[in-house]
Amino acid sequence: MNDTCPTCRHYAALREQARQAGDYSKATDYEVLRRRHPAHIIHIPRQPEGRAL
């Protein structure tokens, strides 16, 4: 996470609130938004899915 980016911090805070409320779907949505917001589209690589093929 980019600690200097206010958008990253905002999405991370919303993600944590959703996790604490037990809404893991919403928490995942906020993580996707954080990773994809315009300032970081190129800079954050996709994570491996970890699924067996």
Order of alpha helices (4+ residues) and beta strands (2+ residues): alpha-alpha
